[in-house]
Amino acid sequence: MRFPSRHNPPRGICHTLADGSIILGTGLLLPEKEGTLILGDLHLGFEQQDAGRLMPADNCRTIIEQIGAMLERAATFGRIPRRVVLNGDIKHGFGPPTRAEKKEIGTLLAYLRARFASVIVVRGNHDTGLSAGMLGPDVKLCDRMTIGQHLITHGDCIPHRIGKNVKTLIVGHEHPAIAFRERPTERFKCFLLGHLQLGGAVGRTLAITFMPSAFTLNQGSNVLAEKPVGPLLPLARNLHVMVVGEVGEQIMDFGNLADLHKF
């Protein structure tokens, strides 16, 4: 991955957040003892939904390869996760699961079952018709998941009744990426790290992490130029940009999102 050289940010192949979570490519490894790997916005079955365009049918295969790379990277610093959470938009279509979506979901879940003690699926707005019966009795299907001080929810709606111990929201849905005016066709997936105040002026302030999509056939939406698609990004403050590529590539600290608009 090549980045605009004018910014020249600090570099590294993994990055630890303030709460101890570790960025691994488009995945996030939580610091809890059991170890949890989070991925979101997989959009399995996309190639068949978009059959009018010529593209390789390899999104599912590449996602599996990237998860394998994340596990290898985690093992190098002794943090092998036993639990995986798929945070919404597992499938691409908005209707009932297609044959292609069922096939790719089955392929992915078989891979995950062989490598994790626990597999959890959090519903997203694309996951119409996704059922516990389709996923299997050993896969937990839910609308949100609280793990330690983290609340994992897809991000297509504002969460309510947040537990007192929760300090950080982890969401997807936005597919955040950045691009610059001098190279508008080149987009780079990124994490957005900031704060969110819920409940008005006297409300509660939480940290919020917007994760990039695990979807491999599109880099995402340019947060420097495009309107947010969900309700949470407009409410977030002091957003910090961490640009990512594949596991093992450099993670680039691009600083505050507000400062990047001038580029």
N, C-alpha and C positions, 0 to 999 in steps of 0.2 A: 504494500500500500504506500502511495506517495502523497504527502501532504503539502499544502502551500508553505513554502519555506520562510515567508516573511514573518510568521508567528514564532517559529523556533521554540516550541514549548519543551519542558522537561520530558524525558522519555523513560519507558520501562515496559516490561512484557506482562506485568500484572500490577494491580493497584489496590491498596487496602483503604477502605473508607473509614470515616471517623468511628463508626459503630463496630468495626472489625470485619465487615463484609469484604469480600475480595472480588474484583471484576476479573472475569476470565472470558475474553472475547465478548460475545453478546450475552454470556451467562453471568449470574451473580451467585457467589457461594457465601451463605450465611455463617456467622461465627458460632452458632449453637453447637453443643457437644456432639449431637448426633450427626450434624453436617447436612445441610440442605442446599441443593443446586436448583436455581430458578431459571427458567427460560419462558419466553412468551411470544405470542404472535407467530405461530409456526405456519399457518395457512396451508395445511396439507391438502392435496387435491387441486391445487391452483392450476397446474398445467392442463388438466382435463377441463376445468371450468373455462379456461382461456384458450380453447382449442383453435381459435381462428388465427392465432399468432404462432410463428415458428420459434420454438424454444426447447431446450433439452428438458426432459422429464426427470430432473435429478434433485429437486428440493428436499425430498424426504431422505434420500441417500446422503446428501451433503450435510443435513442437520445431524444425522447419526454420526458421521465422521467428525463433526465439530464437537459433539458431546464426548466422543471418545478422546479427543484432544484435550478437552477440559478436565476429564478424569485423570489423564496422564499428567497434566500440569499440576493439578491439585495434589497428586501423589508425591510430587517432588518436594513439597513442603509439608507433608504429613497430614493433609486435610482431605481425606477421601470421604466424600459424602455418601450417606446411606439412604438419603431421601431425595426425591426429585419432585419439583412442582412445575407443572406446565400452566402458565398464567394466562389463559384465555386465547381465543381465536386459534384453537387447535386445527379446526377445519376452515376452509376458505369460503364456501358458499353460505348464503343466508338461509337456505331451505333445508329440508331433511337431508341427512347424510347421503351422498352419492356413493355408488359402488367404488369409485376411485378413492374417495375420502375414507371409506371404511377399510379399504385395502391398505392405504398408507398409514392410517391410525393403528391398525393391527400390526403392521411391520414395526412401527416405532415402539409400540407398547411391548412387543416381544423383546426388543433390544433392551428396553428399560427394565423390564422384569428380571432379566438375567444379570443386571448390574446394580440394582438398587433394592433395598429391603422394603421400601415404601414408595409408591407412585401416587401422586395427587394431581388431579386435574381441576383447575378453577375455570368456571365457565366464562366465556367472553361473548360479545354481541354477535359474533359469527357462529356460535356453537348451538344454533337451533337444532333440536332433535337429538342432540348428544345425550345419551342415557347411560345409567349405571349398567344396565343389561348389555349394552353394546361394548362398553369398556371392559367388563369383567368384574367379578366379585372382589378381586384383590386390588382394584384401583378405586381410590376415593374420589368421588365427584362432588364438588361444592361450589358455592358462589363466592366464597372468600375463605382465607385460611390465616389464622394467627399462629405464628411460631415465635416464641420468646417475646421480644419487644417489637416484632415486625408484623404488620398486617399486609397480606398479599391479596390484592384484588385487581381485576382487569383494568379498571380505570375509565370505563365508558359511562359511569355514573358516580355521583358523590356518595361515599360511604357514610353510613349512619351507625349509631350505637357502637362506637369504637371503644374497645376495652381500655381501662385505666392504665394498664401496663404498656400499652402500645406507644412507641415513640417515633416509629418510621412507617410510612406507607410505601409499598413497592407496587408500582403499576406499569402497565404497558399501554396498548391501544393507540398511542400517538405515533409509533414508529419513528422516533426522533432521529434526524440526521442534519448535517449542515452542508452548505455549499456557499461558495464565494462568487462575487460578481465577475471576477476575471476568469473563473472556470466554472460557470453555472451548471454544466452537464455532469460534473464530478461531485458526487455526494458521498458523505462519510457517516456511517452509523455512529451514534453517540449516546452516552448516558447523560441525563440532566439531573443534577443534584441540587435541591433547594429546600425551601420551607413552605408550609401551607397552613393558613389560619382558617379554622372551621368555626362557624357559629358567630361570625361578626366580630366587632371590636373587642368584646369581652370573651371571645371564644378561646379555643385551644390551639396552640401552635405545634405542629408536628414536622419532622423532617420528611421529605418525599424524594423518592428515587424513580425517575421515569427510565425504564429500560428500553433499549433498542429492540427491534424485532429479530427473532431467530430466522425469519423468512430469508431465504438465500438468493432469491431472484429479483429483489428490489432493495435498494439501500434505505428507502424510507422517505419521509416528508421533511423538507427543508424548514427547520424551525426559525430560520432567519427571514424567511419570505412568505411562508404559507400559513394560513389560518389554522389554529388548533382544531382537531376533530372531536375532542372530548371536553368535559366541563372542568377538569382539574388543572390543566396547564395554564389557563388564564388566571387562575387563583394563586398560582405558585409565585414565590418571590426569591430573589437572590439566587437565580439559577446558575449553576456552574457546569461547564461542558467538558466531558471526558470522551474524546473520540477513540473508537475502537475498530479493530479489524478482526482477523481470525486469531484464534488462540496462538500465542507465541509471537504475534506481531506487536509492534510498539503501541502502547496506550498513551495518547497524547492529551496533556492537560492544556486546554485552550482558554481557561479562565472563565470570567463571567460572561453570560450570554449577552447581556446589555452592551458590553464593550465590543462585541463582535459585529454588531449591526453597522458600524461605521465602515467595515470592510465590504 
